[in-house]
Amino acid sequence: MPRPRPLWLTVPLHAVLLLVVVLDVWAAVFWAGVGGSLGTPVAVLSGAVALLAALLLGIDVRRQVRGRRDPPDGRTDEPTT
């Protein structure tokens, strides 16, 4: 497992990606309200981008937390079988 990024880099990246998710959700709601032949596909795509960005953010947060919790030499306290 690669070592985690430093916090000074991780926190701003997560904040920017969270802002992207919020803006994409707002765009999806806006374009769904517009409707029609243009608004509906744009709303669907915006919702898909928001879902993908939220998924990537969740995966990266989980990886960062697990990377900080594990010892640097890769050993764990769990017994091997």
C-alpha positions in Angstrom: 0.0 0.0 0.0 1.5 3.4 -0.9 2.1 5.8 1.9 -0.6 8.5 2.4 -0.2 12.0 1.0 0.7 14.7 3.5 -2.2 16.5 5.2 -1.3 19.9 3.8 -2.0 18.4 0.3 -4.8 16.0 1.2 -7.2 18.4 3.0 -7.3 21.1 0.2 -7.7 18.4 -2.5 -10.6 16.8 -0.6 -12.2 20.3 0.0 -12.0 21.1 -3.8 -13.5 17.7 -4.7 -16.3 18.2 -2.1 -17.0 21.6 -3.7 -17.2 19.9 -7.1 -19.7 17.5 -5.7 -21.9 20.3 -4.2 -21.8 22.3 -7.5 -22.7 19.2 -9.5 -25.6 18.4 -7.3 -26.8 22.0 -7.6 -26.4 21.8 -11.4 -28.3 18.6 -11.6 -31.2 20.1 -9.6 -31.1 23.3 -11.7 -31.1 21.5 -15.1 -33.8 19.0 -13.9 -36.0 22.0 -13.2 -35.3 23.4 -16.7 -36.3 20.1 -18.2 -36.9 19.6 -21.9 -34.6 18.0 -24.4 -31.6 19.9 -23.1 -32.2 20.1 -19.3 -32.9 16.4 -18.7 -29.7 14.9 -20.3 -27.6 17.6 -18.7 -29.2 16.9 -15.3 -28.6 13.2 -15.7 -24.9 13.7 -16.6 -24.4 16.2 -13.8 -25.8 13.7 -11.4 -23.6 11.0 -12.7 -20.5 13.2 -12.3 -21.5 14.2 -8.8 -22.0 10.5 -7.9 -18.6 9.5 -9.4 -16.8 12.4 -7.6 -18.5 11.5 -4.3 -17.4 7.8 -4.8 -13.8 8.8 -5.6 -13.8 11.1 -2.6 -15.1 8.4 -0.3 -12.5 5.9 -1.6 -9.7 8.3 -1.2 -10.7 9.3 2.3 -10.9 5.7 3.3 -7.5 5.0 1.8 -5.9 8.0 3.6 -7.4 7.0 6.9 -6.3 3.4 6.6 -2.8 4.5 5.5 -2.4 6.7 8.5 -3.6 4.0 10.9 -1.4 1.2 9.6 2.2 1.0 10.8 4.8 2.2 8.2 6.5 -1.2 7.9 3.2 -2.8 6.8 2.9 -5.0 9.9 -0.5 -5.3 11.6 -1.4 -6.5 15.1 -3.7 -9.1 13.6 -2.5 -12.7 13.9 -1.9 -14.6 10.7 -3.3 -18.0 10.0 
